[in-house]
Amino acid sequence: MKNLLKYSLLLSFLLILKYPQAQETYSLPNFSFENWSTAPGDTLSVMGGMLTLPLYNAYQYPTSWDYITYHINRSVSLGFQNIQVNTTLPLLKAAYETGSFVPHGNKALTLQTFKLSDIIPPSTYNMVSSYIDTFYTNMIFPSVLTTAAIDADHFLTLFTDMLDSVNTFNANQVIAAFSQSDMNDYFSGGLALNGFEPTRLHGYYKYTSAGTGNDNGGIMLIGTHYNTATGMREVVGGGFNRNFTDTDFYQPFDVVYSALPFADSVNTTPSADSLIILIISSANNNRQYGSLFYLDSLILYHDSIPRPDTCHAIQNLHLLTKDTFNITVAWTDSSAMCWQMEYGEHGYVLGSDTCYITTDTMLVLTRLTPSTEYDIYVRAVCNDTLFSDWSMTSVCTDALTDTCGGIINMQHTDVNTHSATITWQYYAMPLCWQMEYGEHGYVLGSDTCYITTDTMLVLSRLKPSTEYDIYVRAVCNDTLFSDWVYDHFTTTADSVLTKETTIDHTMLYPNPFHGKIEIQNATVPYSIAIYTTDGKCIATRTCYEPVSEINVTAKGILIIKLLTEHGEKVFKAINQ
């Protein structure tokens, strides 16, 4: 909240200097996608509650934004039982990007174009896909994020028809296509403008086409006005930009908002009292599966004077700090909306590498080479087509010393039955980190050494109720390392039936599985028999080791019986 307030005040101050009280702004809720919420998944009990099928898993979405959800209520036969599926499926695949070069704050939005098989867990999808119309199983869905709740039943048909013919539309025609409809049929809510009259939506984007390429994102603005005489919510203006094509670095953009001519020429066009923003991950008639649309820092503007036709170069580009692996530079400028930066080793040619966008007048370069001179270029961006001249400075990193900066604040999080996440911080950026771990009492060098360039590592396939020792150290070069830093944690007891099942020291892992399942039992020997749901025995084995791996070819739900000296145990498992 403090960073958001700081940014808002700074932006307002810059705008006052550039356009004295002439340009108004409207910040969208969660405009830089810093805040995210988690929606719970949904499950379905079958076989009298003996088996639970996940309909979809928990997922994340940016707080204060809406998306399309599609209600499903139908009977499906799984071959061994008819089940009634009654759920609301989220048609969204969203995440956030983090990194030093996110334009504002710490996170940016990522929307992905997807298929149903991406959002329905494989164990369930394999069972029900044959009962879903192939039109939907083959369909490539764009992720759509909005500022209003969408009525999927009414909206999807109109929206799909528009996108499938959008290449023949210009922006005014796209918005005019909505003007024949009552927006109450498609949306509820929206941004309350409260007298604010937008002229454009400004922000920053990246795009990565998938498949054969040539994909693109789109953003649509729909201004509506409630007609008290008719009770209809009428479209009175809007804008559409689908020129979000492939780029590896964040670029500024604008979506221009224009009022539509009023249907009654005698009256003037009413101003919009509500604005709907649609962000579309793939906005054409040849959607590519897996395309990614990145967005950050969305702000509405009301331009009451023309935008500038000149863009002044930055002032006082200078070095703030440096060490062996890092350089921090800063500059002075109060006229730009953001700044672009490129850098490389001495002799760097502009356009040779990635171009970075920042809304701060400071940038930290990391993971540099010691004793190396770098050329750093920065220029101002006044709008999406207007840039200043480049300013340049050269800085040399420090030489390597005989010490290697260590690790601080190492901790373990998200510890559960079979996994844990290890994170740490550093006080001097090394080239990478090494990690070793094992059960309590682990001796360094007795197992595999893991290498990572991230300050995080997820450990998986751990044992339940087991204490682990973890060691991490920094690597500064081929022969220079920091001291090892130690941590330890204990995994939780196994208690979740649908993931791993433990009964009297017997465990199946994983569940569901893919052709091979691991069975652990403390008492040996023990016998195993595997049956299909119709009672056919497909495999038997007598095991003389505590841990056994069994290859299984039959797919679907299986019954696994394990016979020990303590009696018979029965498990259910799913082979995907």
Secondary structure by P-SEA (a helix, b strand, c coil): caaaaaaaaaaaaaaaaaccccbbbbbcccccccbbbbbbbbbbbcccccccccccccccccccbbbbbbbbbbbbbcccbbbbbbccccccccccccccccccccbbbbbbbbcccccccaaaaaaccccccccccccccccccccccccccccaaaaaaaaaacccccaaaaaaaaccccccccccccccccccccccccccbbbbbccccccccbbbbbbbbbccccccccccccccccccccccbbbbbbbbbbbccccccccccccccbbbbbbbcccccccccbbbbbbcbbbbbbcccccccbbbbbcccccccccccbbbbccccccccbbbbbbccccccccccbbbbbcccbbbbccccccbbbbbbbbbbccccccccccbbbbbbbccccbbbbbccccccccccccbbbbbcccccccbbbbbbccccccccccbbbbbcccbbbbccccccbbbbbbbbbbccccccccbbbbbbbbccccccccccccccbbbcccccccbbbbbbccccbbbbbbcccccccccccccccbbbbbbccccbbbbbbbcccbbbbbbbbcc
